[in-house]
């Protein structure tokens, strides 16, 4: 790609072939675009497309031992934020798109998410377990401002007094502070805000369409002041790019009221290794080899790493250095703070009350007709 063709506002500068399309008809039909032609089309017209899909369910079982929650739900597939390292990129291939530029440009929208969530929570078989809003792509990416799907889902959680976790890197979360604060009053919610760096210039390169550093810090302060427990996730920590910020970042978010800070070392699964290497060489040519070498050192000598446990925290001297810095920073700035446990005692009775009220409404409607 020519330098002047760098896609501003996007993370991925490549559009690798979908791994499930090894026998793609593109290999046989001359009138279908090649991968190069598809990328060129994105360069020339980098607008985002929003495509409605119609899933039968919305709550997904999470089987990964690396994550601290058992269920997740994602109102959107694909993400316009453009974070170059995003592990969710590869899931876009299941929908027939590339993990590269198409992950950012073709967003699948689930308008029925709130209704599907309510159906799940009202099932007798559902016992009430933590559901995390996100887990794959960001629930507050730009289109949420118009769609309001996440807000509708939060209303369902409040209605049925069901615990929920939020993971986002977008300050748009403050739009829903009324609902979030109401959930927090009954210990039904915890919010994780992802903040990778305090350097706005660096953030713009790493995460082109996310909220500014200033806006995220404001969100941390505003949520905390409203009594909402906030965890800040420094994810990912990338050696030779943002690892030197650990102490300053923990100090800053702790002063704004964050209850805890977690981290994930850069994880490059699937095509992410190809996308990341291309990105780091174009944006940090002076240290690209150093960055790539240190990432490999943390992941068994490879960029691409999907091995449980190691993929999130890494191993070796560089991973240990990151771990120790985070450990010391927490000790210095977060001693005495604790992220509260969520309340699972209200859901069963709230569901029973909702069902009883719903039956009464139906009977009254029948009587009036």
ABEGO torsion letter per residue (X at the ends): XBAAABBBGBABABBBBBAAAAABAAAABAABBBAAAAAAAAAABABBBBBBBBBABABBBBABAABABABBBBABBEBAAGBAABAAAAAAAAAGBBABAAAAABBBBBAAAAAAAAAAAABAABAGBBBBBEGBBBAABAAAAAAGAAAAAAAAAAAAGBBBBBBBABAAAAAAAAAAAAAAAAGABBBBBBBABABAAAAAAABAABBBAAAAAAAAAAAAAAGBBBBBBBOBBBBGAAAAAAAAAAAAAAAAGBABBBBBBBBBBEAAAAAAAAAAAAABAAAAAAAAAAAAAAAGGBABBABBGAAAAEBEAAAAAAAAAAAAAAAAAABGBBBBBBBAAAAAAAAAAAAAAAAAAAAAAAAAX
